[in-house]
Amino acid sequence: MKLRAWQAREARETQTGLKFRVRYADGRAEQFLVDAERAMIGSAAHCEVRLPPEAAAFEHVEVFASERRVHLTTRAAANAPTLNGAPFVTGLWPAGAVLAINGVTLTVESVDLGQKQRGRSPFWLLVPVPIVAIVASIIYSRVAASAELPIPEAPTLFDAPVAACPAQAPELYGAFAADKLRTAQAKRERGPFSRRDAVDSVSLFELAAACYRLAGSGEEERDASASAVSQRKKVDEEYRVRRVRLEHAFRVGDPFGAKRELSVLIPMTAHRRGPYVEWLASLDRYATIEAERRSAKPLGR
C-alpha cells in the first residue's frame, strides 16, 4: 500500500516554473516563462532573465521557487534592488510584489508546468527555443530529442574592422594609439585564459592602427594592423571550431563535452544578443543538470 501511495504521489507530481513580468524604464513591457525552479536575473549571457548592462550587474538577483512560494537573494555587491520600494537583500518575494533594479521593475509568480517526465534526461528533453531577441529571457519548450533539432544560426563574432580614431585633436593621435596598443597586447596575452579579452583585443589593435595612420606613424600602423588581422583570424577560427564541437556534443548527448565548449563560447559571445546566445545559456543550464545527474549516479547502474 505504501508503494502504491508513493507511485500515485509521483504520478501527480508537477514541475514548477517561474513567470516574470518585466517593465523597462522606457515603458516597454515583456513577459517571460522560465521552465525551471531557479532563475538568475542579470546582464550576463547565462542569466535566464537578461537585463541591459546599464541596468543590472553580471548576476544581480537569484530567484527560486519552493513549495509554491518564490524566494530571492541579491547577488550584486552594489545597487541592491528594492521590493515594493524598500531595500531588499534576501527573503520571500510575494506574488504581486514589485522588484525594482535601476529603473526596471519585475513581478514573478510560481506556475505549474504540468507533470514531470521521470527517468529521462533533462538535457536532451528540454531543448530551449528562444523567441524574444531584445533584452530577453528564455522561454523553454519540451521537444523530443532527434537529429533534426534546430540550432539557431550563430552570429558573426566581429563587426567590421575599426577604421576611425576617436581622439579629438591631432596631437593626441599617437598617444591614444599607443595606449590602445598596450591594452590590446595585454588582452591578447590573457586571451588563452579569457576568451572575452581575446575578442576585445581585435578591435583595440584596429583602433590603434587607425590612430597611428592619422598620426603619420606608418611602421606602427602596419604592426598594429598586422596584429589585428592575425588575432581576428585566430579567434574567429577558434569560434568556428568550438561551435562545431558543441553541436556534436549536443547531438550525441554528451553534457561533459558540451560544458567544455560552452565555457569558451559563452564568454566569447557575451557582447552579442539574439537566439544563438540565448540557446547557449539555456544549453549550459541543462548540460549542468545532466552532468551532475550522471556524476551522482552509482556505478553499475
N, C-alpha and C positions, 0 to 999 in steps of 0.2 A: 504493500500500500504506500509506503514511504517513497519507493522508487517511482510509482505511478504519479504520485503527487509532485515529485521533483520534475518528472518529464512534462507534466501538464504546465508547471510553472515555467519551465524552459521554453515550451512552445508558445506561451503567452508573452514572453519577454520581448520588449521592443527596444529599438535603438533610438537614442536621443540625439537631436541636433540642436543647433543654435541659429536663430533667425535674428539678423541685425537690420535695423533701420538707421540709415546714416543721412545726416543733413550737413551739407558743406556751407562754408561762410558765404558763398555766392548765391545760396538759395537752392542749389541742386539737391535732390533727394534720391536715394537709392536704397534698395532692399536686397539683402544677400542671405542665402541659406548655406550654412556650413554643415556638412554631413559628418559630424563628429561631436564628441562631448567637450572637446577643448579647442580653443582658437586663440591666436595671437593677433593683437591689434598693433600695427606699427607701419613703418615705411620700408622695411626690408622685403626682399622678394619672397621669402618663405612665409611671410605673415598671411594668415587667412583673410583678415580684414586689412587691406593695404591702403594707407592714407598717404597724402603727399608728404615729401620730406620736410617741407616747411611747417607742417602741422604736427608731425609725430616723430618720436625717436625711432631708432632702428627696431627695437622691440619696446613698445610703450606700455601695453596692458595685456596680461594673460587672463583669459576667461575660461571657466569650466563649469559644467552642469553636474549636479549631484542630487539625486532624489528629487528631480523636477525643480530644483532651485539653482539659480545661477550665482556664481561667485566670481570675484575678480581680484587680481593682485597687480599693483603698479610695479612695472619693471624699470621705468626710466628714473634716472637719478635726479633729473631736473624736470620742471614743468609737469608736476603731478596733476592728474585730472581732477575734476570736481564732479560730485554726484549730487544732482539737484541743487547745484550752486555751492555746496560745501566741499572743502578739500577732502580728498579720499585716497587712502593707500591700499587697504585690503579689507575684504569682507563681502557681505551679501549684496548682490545687485538686484533689487526688487523689480518685478515686472512694471514697466511704465516709467521707472526712474531714468532720468536723463544724465548720461555721462558726457562731459564736455572736455575736449582735448584741443586747446589752441584754436577755438572757433569752430571746430567740428563737433557736432552733437550726435550721440548714438543712444538707441534703446535696444534691448535684447529680450528675447523670450526663449525658453526651452520648448522644443517641439518634438512630437512623436513622429519618427520617420518610418515606422512600420516594423514588422517582425524581423529580428536579426537572422542572418544566414549563418548557421553554425557549421563548423568543420571545414570551412573554405577560407582561403587566404584573402584578407582584406586588400592586399597589394594588387592582386590580379582581378579581383571582382570590382573594386572601386576604382574605376578609371575616371579621373576628373575631366570635365569638359568645360573650359572657361567660356562664358558667354557675355562677360562685360569687360571691355578693354580699357576703360577710362577709370583710373583710381579705383580698381575693382577688388572685390574679394573673390572667392571661388565658389561656384555652385557645382555640386557634385551630382553625378547620375550613375546609377548602377547598370552596368552592361556586362554581358558575358565575355570572357577573355577569348580572343581569337587572333589569327594572324592578320586580320583586316582592321584591327582597332586603329582609329585615326590618331595621328600625332600632328599637332599644329605645326605650321610652317615656321621654321626658325628665322628670326630677324637677322639682318646683317650685323656684324659685331661693331663695325666702324662706320662713321659718317664720311662724307667727302673730306679729302685732306684739307687741313687748315691752310688758308692762303693769305690771311690778313693779320697784321700785327696791331694789337690793341693799344700799344704805347702811344701817347698823345703827341709828344714832342720828339723831333728827330734826334736830339742829343740823348734821348733815353733809349733809343732802339738797341744799341749794343749792350747796355747794362741789363735791359729787360730780357734780351735773348740769352745772355749768359746765365741769368737766374733760372730761366725756364730750362735751359740745357742741363744745368746741375740737378734740377729736380727730376728731369726726365731720366738722367743717368742713374740717380738713386732709386727711382721706381723700377727701372729695368733690372737693377741688381736684386731688388726684392721680388721681382716677378715670379721666380720659381716657387716662392713661398706665399705670395699674394697675387693671385691672378688679376684682381682688380687693379693693382698697381701696374701690372704688365700692360693691361689695356690702356690705362691712363697715360702711360709713358709715350705712346704713339703720338697722340695729339700734342703733347708737350714738345717732342722733338720737332714736329711740324711747325709749331708755333715759334720755336727758336729759329728754325730755318727761315721763316717768313720775316722775322725781325732782323736777322743778320743780313738778309737780302736788302732790306731798306737801309741798313746801316752801311752798306757797301763792303761788307766783310765776306768776300767771295769764298775763301777757303773754309771759314767757319760755317758758312751756309751749306756748302757741299757736304761737309762732315755731318752736320745735323740732319740734312735731307737724306743722306745715305743711311744713317741710323734709323730714321723714321721708316723708310722703305723696308729695311731689313726686319725691324721689330714688328711692323704691321704684317708682313708675310708670315713671320714665325708664329705670332699669336693667332692669326686667322687660321693657320694650318692646324694648330692645336685645337681650336674651337671646332673645326670640322671633324677631326679625329675623335674628339670626346663625344660629339653628338652621335656619330656612328656607333661608338661603343655603348653609349647609353641606350640607343634604340635596340641594339642587340640584346642587352641585359634585360630590357623591358619585355621583348618578345619571348625570350626563353624563360622568363620568370626568375631572374637572379637578382634578389634585392641587394645583396652584398656588392655585386658588380655595379648595380645602379647607383648605390650610395657613393662609390668611389668616383664615378663620373659626375654625379650631382655636386659633390664637394668642390669641383672645379667650375662646372658650368654655371652654378647659381651666382657666385661672385663675379664671374666674367660678364654676366648679363644683367647685373644689378642696375645698370644705367638705362636699361630698356624697359618697356611696358608691352603688354599685349598677351594674347593667348598662349604663346610658347613659354614665356617666362612664368605665367601662372601655372601652366602644366608642369613645369619643372618643380615649382614649390609644392604642388599637390602630390606629385610623384614622390618627392622627398619624404613627405609625411607618411605615405603608405609604405614606402620602402623601409622606413624606420620601424614601423609597426610590424611588418613581416619579418624583418631581420631579427628583431627582438623575440618574436614568437618562435622562430626557428632556433635561435640560440638557447632559448629556455626549454626546448623540447628534449626530454630524456633520450639518451642513446638507446638504440634498439627498438624504437617505436616507429 
